[in-house]
Amino acid sequence: MLGGVRSPPTAALLVAAVVAGCGAASTGPVPRGPAPIPVPIGPGPDYRPPSLSRAVAEARPVGEMSCGRSPDRRFGVYVELFAHRRVVLIPAGIGIAPPRIESGAYVRGGRCSYPLRTREPTGLIEVANGTRATLGDLFDVWGQRLSRTRLAGFHTAASDHVRVYADGRLQAGDPRSTALDRHAAIVVELGAYLPPHASYRFPPGL
């Protein structure tokens, strides 16, 4: 995959097909980082959380974020999630209220969009320009849990807390406070360690 993204196994053909086309038009050198490590998507629903929270399904405000017309400009943030050395899939459609326009694995649009959204199941987060948001805000829009001991449907002991890496650097403090800065590459891990990537090749326009 481009940008040092870990490649899913052939069993995850849908995600592989989406990611294979992501950023394909980019030019220039690929940023250096750890060598790609094939990591399968984990089995069971906990590894494939749904994209819609109850609030987003009803287009209600989430914290200070509201659902409205999508802004003309957004920037990209890349987020990878791992639980027990398996990928937790970040689905397309986070932050996009129904009825939605879907095309295969993509969600092209909907009734309205929040400042944080996903349109493909690759970990690429689209953030409205001017938005100062954190990883906790993303999980709130998604309707999933994130804390020192929780990652979506997974739980760990306080002595083996959830780890967050931003651009390859381990972050101290509450995982929810990690800033979603432009072109940040964020890795969240629960359980056994995997070498985090320090960069990602973003598609043109993000």
PyMOL commands that place a pseudoatom at each C-alpha (Angstrom):
pseudoatom trace, name=CA, resn=MET, resi=1, chain=A, elem=C, hetatm=0, pos=[0.000, 0.000, 0.000]
pseudoatom trace, name=CA, resn=LEU, resi=2, chain=A, elem=C, hetatm=0, pos=[1.000, 3.615, -0.448]
pseudoatom trace, name=CA, resn=GLY, resi=3, chain=A, elem=C, hetatm=0, pos=[2.391, 5.760, 2.309]
pseudoatom trace, name=CA, resn=GLY, resi=4, chain=A, elem=C, hetatm=0, pos=[3.605, 2.883, 4.441]
pseudoatom trace, name=CA, resn=VAL, resi=5, chain=A, elem=C, hetatm=0, pos=[0.082, 1.718, 5.254]
pseudoatom trace, name=CA, resn=ARG, resi=6, chain=A, elem=C, hetatm=0, pos=[-0.021, -1.857, 6.467]
pseudoatom trace, name=CA, resn=SER, resi=7, chain=A, elem=C, hetatm=0, pos=[-1.538, -4.143, 3.850]
pseudoatom trace, name=CA, resn=PRO, resi=8, chain=A, elem=C, hetatm=0, pos=[-4.518, -6.297, 4.842]
pseudoatom trace, name=CA, resn=PRO, resi=9, chain=A, elem=C, hetatm=0, pos=[-4.505, -9.961, 3.796]
pseudoatom trace, name=CA, resn=THR, resi=10, chain=A, elem=C, hetatm=0, pos=[-6.157, -11.178, 0.630]
pseudoatom trace, name=CA, resn=ALA, resi=11, chain=A, elem=C, hetatm=0, pos=[-9.206, -12.187, 2.696]
pseudoatom trace, name=CA, resn=ALA, resi=12, chain=A, elem=C, hetatm=0, pos=[-10.010, -8.473, 3.069]
pseudoatom trace, name=CA, resn=LEU, resi=13, chain=A, elem=C, hetatm=0, pos=[-10.430, -7.919, -0.679]
pseudoatom trace, name=CA, resn=LEU, resi=14, chain=A, elem=C, hetatm=0, pos=[-12.879, -5.053, -0.331]
pseudoatom trace, name=CA, resn=VAL, resi=15, chain=A, elem=C, hetatm=0, pos=[-10.609, -2.909, 1.789]
pseudoatom trace, name=CA, resn=ALA, resi=16, chain=A, elem=C, hetatm=0, pos=[-7.575, -3.835, -0.285]
pseudoatom trace, name=CA, resn=ALA, resi=17, chain=A, elem=C, hetatm=0, pos=[-9.326, -2.693, -3.453]
pseudoatom trace, name=CA, resn=VAL, resi=18, chain=A, elem=C, hetatm=0, pos=[-10.253, 0.642, -1.915]
pseudoatom trace, name=CA, resn=VAL, resi=19, chain=A, elem=C, hetatm=0, pos=[-6.811, 1.330, -0.510]
pseudoatom trace, name=CA, resn=ALA, resi=20, chain=A, elem=C, hetatm=0, pos=[-5.067, 0.298, -3.716]
pseudoatom trace, name=CA, resn=GLY, resi=21, chain=A, elem=C, hetatm=0, pos=[-6.703, 3.240, -5.468]
pseudoatom trace, name=CA, resn=CYS, resi=22, chain=A, elem=C, hetatm=0, pos=[-6.213, 5.735, -2.668]
pseudoatom trace, name=CA, resn=GLY, resi=23, chain=A, elem=C, hetatm=0, pos=[-3.623, 8.367, -3.521]
pseudoatom trace, name=CA, resn=ALA, resi=24, chain=A, elem=C, hetatm=0, pos=[-2.647, 6.579, -6.746]
pseudoatom trace, name=CA, resn=ALA, resi=25, chain=A, elem=C, hetatm=0, pos=[-2.372, 9.876, -8.590]
pseudoatom trace, name=CA, resn=SER, resi=26, chain=A, elem=C, hetatm=0, pos=[0.189, 11.283, -6.156]
pseudoatom trace, name=CA, resn=THR, resi=27, chain=A, elem=C, hetatm=0, pos=[3.664, 12.075, -7.419]
pseudoatom trace, name=CA, resn=GLY, resi=28, chain=A, elem=C, hetatm=0, pos=[6.992, 12.425, -5.695]
pseudoatom trace, name=CA, resn=PRO, resi=29, chain=A, elem=C, hetatm=0, pos=[8.835, 10.176, -3.262]
pseudoatom trace, name=CA, resn=VAL, resi=30, chain=A, elem=C, hetatm=0, pos=[6.976, 8.092, -0.730]
pseudoatom trace, name=CA, resn=PRO, resi=31, chain=A, elem=C, hetatm=0, pos=[7.791, 9.250, 2.823]
pseudoatom trace, name=CA, resn=ARG, resi=32, chain=A, elem=C, hetatm=0, pos=[10.072, 6.852, 4.630]
pseudoatom trace, name=CA, resn=GLY, resi=33, chain=A, elem=C, hetatm=0, pos=[8.849, 4.921, 7.613]
pseudoatom trace, name=CA, resn=PRO, resi=34, chain=A, elem=C, hetatm=0, pos=[8.825, 1.398, 9.015]
pseudoatom trace, name=CA, resn=ALA, resi=35, chain=A, elem=C, hetatm=0, pos=[8.565, -1.316, 6.375]
pseudoatom trace, name=CA, resn=PRO, resi=36, chain=A, elem=C, hetatm=0, pos=[4.981, -2.432, 5.674]
pseudoatom trace, name=CA, resn=ILE, resi=37, chain=A, elem=C, hetatm=0, pos=[3.851, -5.233, 7.957]
pseudoatom trace, name=CA, resn=PRO, resi=38, chain=A, elem=C, hetatm=0, pos=[0.895, -7.330, 6.778]
pseudoatom trace, name=CA, resn=VAL, resi=39, chain=A, elem=C, hetatm=0, pos=[-1.673, -7.115, 9.562]
pseudoatom trace, name=CA, resn=PRO, resi=40, chain=A, elem=C, hetatm=0, pos=[-5.077, -8.764, 9.121]
pseudoatom trace, name=CA, resn=ILE, resi=41, chain=A, elem=C, hetatm=0, pos=[-8.346, -7.168, 10.075]
pseudoatom trace, name=CA, resn=GLY, resi=42, chain=A, elem=C, hetatm=0, pos=[-9.486, -8.865, 13.273]
pseudoatom trace, name=CA, resn=PRO, resi=43, chain=A, elem=C, hetatm=0, pos=[-12.366, -11.327, 13.344]
pseudoatom trace, name=CA, resn=GLY, resi=44, chain=A, elem=C, hetatm=0, pos=[-15.779, -10.473, 14.702]
pseudoatom trace, name=CA, resn=PRO, resi=45, chain=A, elem=C, hetatm=0, pos=[-17.887, -7.313, 14.965]
pseudoatom trace, name=CA, resn=ASP, resi=46, chain=A, elem=C, hetatm=0, pos=[-15.630, -5.616, 17.530]
pseudoatom trace, name=CA, resn=TYR, resi=47, chain=A, elem=C, hetatm=0, pos=[-13.022, -5.250, 14.764]
pseudoatom trace, name=CA, resn=ARG, resi=48, chain=A, elem=C, hetatm=0, pos=[-15.588, -3.809, 12.349]
pseudoatom trace, name=CA, resn=PRO, resi=49, chain=A, elem=C, hetatm=0, pos=[-17.564, -1.173, 14.287]
pseudoatom trace, name=CA, resn=PRO, resi=50, chain=A, elem=C, hetatm=0, pos=[-20.477, 0.450, 12.438]
pseudoatom trace, name=CA, resn=SER, resi=51, chain=A, elem=C, hetatm=0, pos=[-20.017, 3.963, 11.126]
pseudoatom trace, name=CA, resn=LEU, resi=52, chain=A, elem=C, hetatm=0, pos=[-23.190, 5.578, 12.463]
pseudoatom trace, name=CA, resn=SER, resi=53, chain=A, elem=C, hetatm=0, pos=[-23.688, 6.791, 16.009]
pseudoatom trace, name=CA, resn=ARG, resi=54, chain=A, elem=C, hetatm=0, pos=[-27.229, 7.525, 17.157]
pseudoatom trace, name=CA, resn=ALA, resi=55, chain=A, elem=C, hetatm=0, pos=[-26.521, 11.266, 17.164]
pseudoatom trace, name=CA, resn=VAL, resi=56, chain=A, elem=C, hetatm=0, pos=[-25.182, 11.284, 13.603]
pseudoatom trace, name=CA, resn=ALA, resi=57, chain=A, elem=C, hetatm=0, pos=[-28.017, 9.052, 12.396]
pseudoatom trace, name=CA, resn=GLU, resi=58, chain=A, elem=C, hetatm=0, pos=[-30.383, 11.792, 13.630]
pseudoatom trace, name=CA, resn=ALA, resi=59, chain=A, elem=C, hetatm=0, pos=[-28.095, 14.674, 12.521]
pseudoatom trace, name=CA, resn=ARG, resi=60, chain=A, elem=C, hetatm=0, pos=[-27.931, 16.005, 16.094]
pseudoatom trace, name=CA, resn=PRO, resi=61, chain=A, elem=C, hetatm=0, pos=[-24.999, 18.062, 17.452]
pseudoatom trace, name=CA, resn=VAL, resi=62, chain=A, elem=C, hetatm=0, pos=[-22.039, 16.146, 18.866]
pseudoatom trace, name=CA, resn=GLY, resi=63, chain=A, elem=C, hetatm=0, pos=[-20.320, 18.342, 21.438]
pseudoatom trace, name=CA, resn=GLU, resi=64, chain=A, elem=C, hetatm=0, pos=[-19.598, 21.617, 19.648]
pseudoatom trace, name=CA, resn=MET, resi=65, chain=A, elem=C, hetatm=0, pos=[-19.847, 19.997, 16.209]
pseudoatom trace, name=CA, resn=SER, resi=66, chain=A, elem=C, hetatm=0, pos=[-22.993, 20.171, 14.118]
pseudoatom trace, name=CA, resn=CYS, resi=67, chain=A, elem=C, hetatm=0, pos=[-24.090, 18.558, 10.874]
pseudoatom trace, name=CA, resn=GLY, resi=68, chain=A, elem=C, hetatm=0, pos=[-24.337, 20.914, 7.923]
pseudoatom trace, name=CA, resn=ARG, resi=69, chain=A, elem=C, hetatm=0, pos=[-23.294, 21.550, 4.377]
pseudoatom trace, name=CA, resn=SER, resi=70, chain=A, elem=C, hetatm=0, pos=[-19.809, 20.183, 3.759]
pseudoatom trace, name=CA, resn=PRO, resi=71, chain=A, elem=C, hetatm=0, pos=[-17.178, 22.951, 3.592]
pseudoatom trace, name=CA, resn=ASP, resi=72, chain=A, elem=C, hetatm=0, pos=[-15.293, 23.461, 0.353]
pseudoatom trace, name=CA, resn=ARG, resi=73, chain=A, elem=C, hetatm=0, pos=[-11.912, 22.677, 1.890]
pseudoatom trace, name=CA, resn=ARG, resi=74, chain=A, elem=C, hetatm=0, pos=[-10.801, 19.870, 4.179]
pseudoatom trace, name=CA, resn=PHE, resi=75, chain=A, elem=C, hetatm=0, pos=[-7.423, 18.465, 5.181]
pseudoatom trace, name=CA, resn=GLY, resi=76, chain=A, elem=C, hetatm=0, pos=[-6.413, 14.886, 5.833]
pseudoatom trace, name=CA, resn=VAL, resi=77, chain=A, elem=C, hetatm=0, pos=[-5.392, 13.031, 8.978]
pseudoatom trace, name=CA, resn=TYR, resi=78, chain=A, elem=C, hetatm=0, pos=[-4.515, 9.340, 8.896]
pseudoatom trace, name=CA, resn=VAL, resi=79, chain=A, elem=C, hetatm=0, pos=[-5.552, 7.084, 11.794]
pseudoatom trace, name=CA, resn=GLU, resi=80, chain=A, elem=C, hetatm=0, pos=[-4.716, 3.394, 12.310]
pseudoatom trace, name=CA, resn=LEU, resi=81, chain=A, elem=C, hetatm=0, pos=[-6.263, 1.301, 15.092]
pseudoatom trace, name=CA, resn=PHE, resi=82, chain=A, elem=C, hetatm=0, pos=[-4.911, -2.005, 16.416]
pseudoatom trace, name=CA, resn=ALA, resi=83, chain=A, elem=C, hetatm=0, pos=[-6.249, -4.312, 19.111]
pseudoatom trace, name=CA, resn=HIS, resi=84, chain=A, elem=C, hetatm=0, pos=[-4.194, -7.365, 20.045]
pseudoatom trace, name=CA, resn=ARG, resi=85, chain=A, elem=C, hetatm=0, pos=[-2.103, -7.034, 16.860]
pseudoatom trace, name=CA, resn=ARG, resi=86, chain=A, elem=C, hetatm=0, pos=[-5.161, -6.958, 14.601]
pseudoatom trace, name=CA, resn=VAL, resi=87, chain=A, elem=C, hetatm=0, pos=[-6.619, -4.061, 12.586]
pseudoatom trace, name=CA, resn=VAL, resi=88, chain=A, elem=C, hetatm=0, pos=[-9.771, -2.393, 13.869]
pseudoatom trace, name=CA, resn=LEU, resi=89, chain=A, elem=C, hetatm=0, pos=[-11.437, -1.121, 10.704]
pseudoatom trace, name=CA, resn=ILE, resi=90, chain=A, elem=C, hetatm=0, pos=[-12.373, 2.563, 10.536]
pseudoatom trace, name=CA, resn=PRO, resi=91, chain=A, elem=C, hetatm=0, pos=[-15.432, 2.483, 8.279]
pseudoatom trace, name=CA, resn=ALA, resi=92, chain=A, elem=C, hetatm=0, pos=[-16.596, 4.856, 5.596]
pseudoatom trace, name=CA, resn=GLY, resi=93, chain=A, elem=C, hetatm=0, pos=[-19.481, 7.122, 6.586]
pseudoatom trace, name=CA, resn=ILE, resi=94, chain=A, elem=C, hetatm=0, pos=[-18.378, 8.368, 10.005]
pseudoatom trace, name=CA, resn=GLY, resi=95, chain=A, elem=C, hetatm=0, pos=[-19.766, 11.893, 10.391]
pseudoatom trace, name=CA, resn=ILE, resi=96, chain=A, elem=C, hetatm=0, pos=[-22.117, 11.638, 7.386]
pseudoatom trace, name=CA, resn=ALA, resi=97, chain=A, elem=C, hetatm=0, pos=[-25.816, 11.609, 8.222]
pseudoatom trace, name=CA, resn=PRO, resi=98, chain=A, elem=C, hetatm=0, pos=[-28.300, 9.483, 6.249]
pseudoatom trace, name=CA, resn=PRO, resi=99, chain=A, elem=C, hetatm=0, pos=[-29.769, 9.196, 3.756]
pseudoatom trace, name=CA, resn=ARG, resi=100, chain=A, elem=C, hetatm=0, pos=[-26.311, 8.615, 2.309]
pseudoatom trace, name=CA, resn=ILE, resi=101, chain=A, elem=C, hetatm=0, pos=[-24.953, 8.275, -1.208]
pseudoatom trace, name=CA, resn=GLU, resi=102, chain=A, elem=C, hetatm=0, pos=[-22.921, 5.066, -1.352]
pseudoatom trace, name=CA, resn=SER, resi=103, chain=A, elem=C, hetatm=0, pos=[-20.711, 3.693, -4.102]
pseudoatom trace, name=CA, resn=GLY, resi=104, chain=A, elem=C, hetatm=0, pos=[-19.260, 0.297, -3.271]
pseudoatom trace, name=CA, resn=ALA, resi=105, chain=A, elem=C, hetatm=0, pos=[-17.118, 0.706, -0.163]
pseudoatom trace, name=CA, resn=TYR, resi=106, chain=A, elem=C, hetatm=0, pos=[-17.285, 4.513, -0.352]
pseudoatom trace, name=CA, resn=VAL, resi=107, chain=A, elem=C, hetatm=0, pos=[-19.799, 6.961, 1.121]
pseudoatom trace, name=CA, resn=ARG, resi=108, chain=A, elem=C, hetatm=0, pos=[-19.868, 9.897, -1.273]
pseudoatom trace, name=CA, resn=GLY, resi=109, chain=A, elem=C, hetatm=0, pos=[-22.250, 12.152, 0.646]
pseudoatom trace, name=CA, resn=GLY, resi=110, chain=A, elem=C, hetatm=0, pos=[-25.418, 12.374, 2.669]
pseudoatom trace, name=CA, resn=ARG, resi=111, chain=A, elem=C, hetatm=0, pos=[-27.991, 14.602, 4.288]
pseudoatom trace, name=CA, resn=CYS, resi=112, chain=A, elem=C, hetatm=0, pos=[-25.220, 16.620, 5.935]
pseudoatom trace, name=CA, resn=SER, resi=113, chain=A, elem=C, hetatm=0, pos=[-21.644, 16.226, 7.188]
pseudoatom trace, name=CA, resn=TYR, resi=114, chain=A, elem=C, hetatm=0, pos=[-19.812, 16.975, 10.425]
pseudoatom trace, name=CA, resn=PRO, resi=115, chain=A, elem=C, hetatm=0, pos=[-16.417, 18.712, 10.577]
pseudoatom trace, name=CA, resn=LEU, resi=116, chain=A, elem=C, hetatm=0, pos=[-14.904, 15.214, 10.979]
pseudoatom trace, name=CA, resn=ARG, resi=117, chain=A, elem=C, hetatm=0, pos=[-15.886, 12.515, 8.513]
pseudoatom trace, name=CA, resn=THR, resi=118, chain=A, elem=C, hetatm=0, pos=[-14.696, 9.459, 6.557]
pseudoatom trace, name=CA, resn=ARG, resi=119, chain=A, elem=C, hetatm=0, pos=[-15.678, 8.603, 3.015]
pseudoatom trace, name=CA, resn=GLU, resi=120, chain=A, elem=C, hetatm=0, pos=[-13.590, 5.442, 2.610]
pseudoatom trace, name=CA, resn=PRO, resi=121, chain=A, elem=C, hetatm=0, pos=[-12.617, 2.530, 4.911]
pseudoatom trace, name=CA, resn=THR, resi=122, chain=A, elem=C, hetatm=0, pos=[-8.895, 3.281, 4.885]
pseudoatom trace, name=CA, resn=GLY, resi=123, chain=A, elem=C, hetatm=0, pos=[-8.309, 5.365, 8.018]
pseudoatom trace, name=CA, resn=LEU, resi=124, chain=A, elem=C, hetatm=0, pos=[-8.252, 8.641, 6.074]
pseudoatom trace, name=CA, resn=ILE, resi=125, chain=A, elem=C, hetatm=0, pos=[-10.082, 11.269, 8.159]
pseudoatom trace, name=CA, resn=GLU, resi=126, chain=A, elem=C, hetatm=0, pos=[-11.309, 14.445, 6.453]
pseudoatom trace, name=CA, resn=VAL, resi=127, chain=A, elem=C, hetatm=0, pos=[-11.254, 17.497, 8.731]
pseudoatom trace, name=CA, resn=ALA, resi=128, chain=A, elem=C, hetatm=0, pos=[-12.925, 20.790, 7.843]
pseudoatom trace, name=CA, resn=ASN, resi=129, chain=A, elem=C, hetatm=0, pos=[-10.420, 23.633, 7.507]
pseudoatom trace, name=CA, resn=GLY, resi=130, chain=A, elem=C, hetatm=0, pos=[-10.274, 25.745, 10.639]
pseudoatom trace, name=CA, resn=THR, resi=131, chain=A, elem=C, hetatm=0, pos=[-11.418, 22.881, 12.884]
pseudoatom trace, name=CA, resn=ARG, resi=132, chain=A, elem=C, hetatm=0, pos=[-9.375, 22.268, 16.025]
pseudoatom trace, name=CA, resn=ALA, resi=133, chain=A, elem=C, hetatm=0, pos=[-10.273, 18.700, 16.887]
pseudoatom trace, name=CA, resn=THR, resi=134, chain=A, elem=C, hetatm=0, pos=[-8.837, 15.792, 18.828]
pseudoatom trace, name=CA, resn=LEU, resi=135, chain=A, elem=C, hetatm=0, pos=[-8.907, 12.027, 18.590]
pseudoatom trace, name=CA, resn=GLY, resi=136, chain=A, elem=C, hetatm=0, pos=[-11.596, 12.077, 21.274]
pseudoatom trace, name=CA, resn=ASP, resi=137, chain=A, elem=C, hetatm=0, pos=[-13.793, 14.259, 19.044]
pseudoatom trace, name=CA, resn=LEU, resi=138, chain=A, elem=C, hetatm=0, pos=[-13.450, 11.723, 16.230]
pseudoatom trace, name=CA, resn=PHE, resi=139, chain=A, elem=C, hetatm=0, pos=[-14.506, 8.866, 18.507]
pseudoatom trace, name=CA, resn=ASP, resi=140, chain=A, elem=C, hetatm=0, pos=[-17.447, 10.924, 19.788]
pseudoatom trace, name=CA, resn=VAL, resi=141, chain=A, elem=C, hetatm=0, pos=[-18.729, 11.512, 16.256]
pseudoatom trace, name=CA, resn=TRP, resi=142, chain=A, elem=C, hetatm=0, pos=[-18.151, 7.827, 15.529]
pseudoatom trace, name=CA, resn=GLY, resi=143, chain=A, elem=C, hetatm=0, pos=[-20.022, 6.796, 18.669]
pseudoatom trace, name=CA, resn=GLN, resi=144, chain=A, elem=C, hetatm=0, pos=[-17.137, 4.612, 19.909]
pseudoatom trace, name=CA, resn=ARG, resi=145, chain=A, elem=C, hetatm=0, pos=[-15.253, 4.683, 23.209]
pseudoatom trace, name=CA, resn=LEU, resi=146, chain=A, elem=C, hetatm=0, pos=[-11.675, 5.848, 23.688]
pseudoatom trace, name=CA, resn=SER, resi=147, chain=A, elem=C, hetatm=0, pos=[-9.859, 6.192, 26.996]
pseudoatom trace, name=CA, resn=ARG, resi=148, chain=A, elem=C, hetatm=0, pos=[-6.707, 4.951, 28.707]
pseudoatom trace, name=CA, resn=THR, resi=149, chain=A, elem=C, hetatm=0, pos=[-8.340, 1.529, 29.016]
pseudoatom trace, name=CA, resn=ARG, resi=150, chain=A, elem=C, hetatm=0, pos=[-10.885, 1.443, 26.152]
pseudoatom trace, name=CA, resn=LEU, resi=151, chain=A, elem=C, hetatm=0, pos=[-10.566, 1.292, 22.378]
pseudoatom trace, name=CA, resn=ALA, resi=152, chain=A, elem=C, hetatm=0, pos=[-13.958, 0.899, 20.696]
pseudoatom trace, name=CA, resn=GLY, resi=153, chain=A, elem=C, hetatm=0, pos=[-15.260, -2.498, 21.902]
pseudoatom trace, name=CA, resn=PHE, resi=154, chain=A, elem=C, hetatm=0, pos=[-11.983, -3.511, 23.560]
pseudoatom trace, name=CA, resn=HIS, resi=155, chain=A, elem=C, hetatm=0, pos=[-10.902, -3.115, 27.185]
pseudoatom trace, name=CA, resn=THR, resi=156, chain=A, elem=C, hetatm=0, pos=[-7.503, -3.361, 28.857]
pseudoatom trace, name=CA, resn=ALA, resi=157, chain=A, elem=C, hetatm=0, pos=[-6.077, -3.018, 32.356]
pseudoatom trace, name=CA, resn=ALA, resi=158, chain=A, elem=C, hetatm=0, pos=[-4.779, 0.333, 33.563]
pseudoatom trace, name=CA, resn=SER, resi=159, chain=A, elem=C, hetatm=0, pos=[-1.305, -1.203, 33.815]
pseudoatom trace, name=CA, resn=ASP, resi=160, chain=A, elem=C, hetatm=0, pos=[-1.394, -1.961, 30.069]
pseudoatom trace, name=CA, resn=HIS, resi=161, chain=A, elem=C, hetatm=0, pos=[-3.052, 1.216, 28.859]
pseudoatom trace, name=CA, resn=VAL, resi=162, chain=A, elem=C, hetatm=0, pos=[-3.987, 2.263, 25.334]
pseudoatom trace, name=CA, resn=ARG, resi=163, chain=A, elem=C, hetatm=0, pos=[-1.013, 3.775, 23.495]
pseudoatom trace, name=CA, resn=VAL, resi=164, chain=A, elem=C, hetatm=0, pos=[-1.175, 6.585, 20.937]
pseudoatom trace, name=CA, resn=TYR, resi=165, chain=A, elem=C, hetatm=0, pos=[1.597, 7.500, 18.501]
pseudoatom trace, name=CA, resn=ALA, resi=166, chain=A, elem=C, hetatm=0, pos=[1.569, 10.688, 16.445]
pseudoatom trace, name=CA, resn=ASP, resi=167, chain=A, elem=C, hetatm=0, pos=[4.037, 10.759, 13.555]
pseudoatom trace, name=CA, resn=GLY, resi=168, chain=A, elem=C, hetatm=0, pos=[5.831, 7.838, 15.189]
pseudoatom trace, name=CA, resn=ARG, resi=169, chain=A, elem=C, hetatm=0, pos=[6.178, 9.449, 18.623]
pseudoatom trace, name=CA, resn=LEU, resi=170, chain=A, elem=C, hetatm=0, pos=[4.499, 8.022, 21.714]
pseudoatom trace, name=CA, resn=GLN, resi=171, chain=A, elem=C, hetatm=0, pos=[2.039, 10.518, 23.213]
pseudoatom trace, name=CA, resn=ALA, resi=172, chain=A, elem=C, hetatm=0, pos=[1.712, 11.070, 26.945]
pseudoatom trace, name=CA, resn=GLY, resi=173, chain=A, elem=C, hetatm=0, pos=[-1.570, 11.624, 28.776]
pseudoatom trace, name=CA, resn=ASP, resi=174, chain=A, elem=C, hetatm=0, pos=[-5.153, 10.996, 27.773]
pseudoatom trace, name=CA, resn=PRO, resi=175, chain=A, elem=C, hetatm=0, pos=[-5.453, 9.348, 24.329]
pseudoatom trace, name=CA, resn=ARG, resi=176, chain=A, elem=C, hetatm=0, pos=[-8.493, 11.530, 23.633]
pseudoatom trace, name=CA, resn=SER, resi=177, chain=A, elem=C, hetatm=0, pos=[-6.380, 14.694, 23.744]
pseudoatom trace, name=CA, resn=THR, resi=178, chain=A, elem=C, hetatm=0, pos=[-4.228, 13.837, 20.704]
pseudoatom trace, name=CA, resn=ALA, resi=179, chain=A, elem=C, hetatm=0, pos=[-4.660, 16.658, 18.198]
pseudoatom trace, name=CA, resn=LEU, resi=180, chain=A, elem=C, hetatm=0, pos=[-5.891, 15.937, 14.670]
pseudoatom trace, name=CA, resn=ASP, resi=181, chain=A, elem=C, hetatm=0, pos=[-3.342, 18.183, 12.984]
pseudoatom trace, name=CA, resn=ARG, resi=182, chain=A, elem=C, hetatm=0, pos=[-3.046, 18.461, 9.209]
pseudoatom trace, name=CA, resn=HIS, resi=183, chain=A, elem=C, hetatm=0, pos=[-1.319, 15.399, 7.722]
pseudoatom trace, name=CA, resn=ALA, resi=184, chain=A, elem=C, hetatm=0, pos=[-0.742, 13.783, 11.100]
pseudoatom trace, name=CA, resn=ALA, resi=185, chain=A, elem=C, hetatm=0, pos=[-0.230, 10.007, 11.068]
pseudoatom trace, name=CA, resn=ILE, resi=186, chain=A, elem=C, hetatm=0, pos=[-1.812, 8.616, 14.240]
pseudoatom trace, name=CA, resn=VAL, resi=187, chain=A, elem=C, hetatm=0, pos=[-1.594, 5.028, 15.462]
pseudoatom trace, name=CA, resn=VAL, resi=188, chain=A, elem=C, hetatm=0, pos=[-3.663, 3.758, 18.416]
pseudoatom trace, name=CA, resn=GLU, resi=189, chain=A, elem=C, hetatm=0, pos=[-2.773, 0.392, 19.947]
pseudoatom trace, name=CA, resn=LEU, resi=190, chain=A, elem=C, hetatm=0, pos=[-4.297, -1.798, 22.622]
pseudoatom trace, name=CA, resn=GLY, resi=191, chain=A, elem=C, hetatm=0, pos=[-2.430, -4.915, 23.709]
pseudoatom trace, name=CA, resn=ALA, resi=192, chain=A, elem=C, hetatm=0, pos=[0.735, -6.145, 22.018]
pseudoatom trace, name=CA, resn=TYR, resi=193, chain=A, elem=C, hetatm=0, pos=[3.034, -3.629, 20.359]
pseudoatom trace, name=CA, resn=LEU, resi=194, chain=A, elem=C, hetatm=0, pos=[3.302, -3.041, 16.606]
pseudoatom trace, name=CA, resn=PRO, resi=195, chain=A, elem=C, hetatm=0, pos=[5.879, -0.596, 15.173]
pseudoatom trace, name=CA, resn=PRO, resi=196, chain=A, elem=C, hetatm=0, pos=[3.900, 2.574, 14.344]
pseudoatom trace, name=CA, resn=HIS, resi=197, chain=A, elem=C, hetatm=0, pos=[4.249, 4.327, 11.021]
pseudoatom trace, name=CA, resn=ALA, resi=198, chain=A, elem=C, hetatm=0, pos=[5.541, 7.882, 11.169]
pseudoatom trace, name=CA, resn=SER, resi=199, chain=A, elem=C, hetatm=0, pos=[4.051, 9.136, 7.905]
pseudoatom trace, name=CA, resn=TYR, resi=200, chain=A, elem=C, hetatm=0, pos=[1.351, 8.605, 5.301]
pseudoatom trace, name=CA, resn=ARG, resi=201, chain=A, elem=C, hetatm=0, pos=[1.081, 9.601, 1.661]
pseudoatom trace, name=CA, resn=PHE, resi=202, chain=A, elem=C, hetatm=0, pos=[-2.035, 11.752, 1.412]
pseudoatom trace, name=CA, resn=PRO, resi=203, chain=A, elem=C, hetatm=0, pos=[-4.005, 12.036, -1.831]
pseudoatom trace, name=CA, resn=PRO, resi=204, chain=A, elem=C, hetatm=0, pos=[-3.988, 15.345, -3.722]
pseudoatom trace, name=CA, resn=GLY, resi=205, chain=A, elem=C, hetatm=0, pos=[-6.356, 17.943, -2.325]
pseudoatom trace, name=CA, resn=LEU, resi=206, chain=A, elem=C, hetatm=0, pos=[-6.134, 16.748, 1.285]
for i in range(1, 206): cmd.bond("trace and resi %d" % i, "trace and resi %d" % (i + 1))
show_as sticks, trace
zoom trace
